[in-house]
Amino acid sequence: MGEPVGNWDIDSLKEDEHGLFGDGCLWLDDAAYARTAWRGMKSRAITGLSIGYYVRESNFDEKTRIRTLTKLDLMEISIVTAPANDEARIDVIKSKLAHGGLPDIPEFEQLLREAGFSKTQSAVIANRGLAHLLLRSESGSDESDVKQAVAEMMTAMSQPLFPEL
């Protein structure tokens, strides 16, 4: 068994037209293997998922020869390089930025480094720009225009890395 690298929002798991959909979160600050997995997913070297479960109830249609799982116990969803089911793939990597949230300072620094800024430049930009914005936001100041500009920039920098398949 490998080390955990994140968690899944169980309530987000649902079947869509492509298969199983779910939102997961990597523990980038707390698990070294999470950073390795994230780099692999970002570069498309790692695109597989392994889904482990126990079937509790199912129906089998004799005409179509299709088995429908109606009740199961989900045991794990793991990031893997070679999934048993070739269609169990990571389609898109998104972050909270893509959902309109603002990052914390370390997340923002990391995003800036990935965009090509040096470590020093990233630290200065994050600590003088985003930190100031976050402090003003907490104090109740109306910085909606600045927040909107930062959110748009962050969204552009965090667009899906993979095309929809």
Summary of the structure (lengths in Angstrom):
residues: 165
radius of gyration: 19.7
end to end distance: 30.1
largest distance: 65.4
contacts: 392
relative contact order: 0.12
helix: 38%
strand: 25%
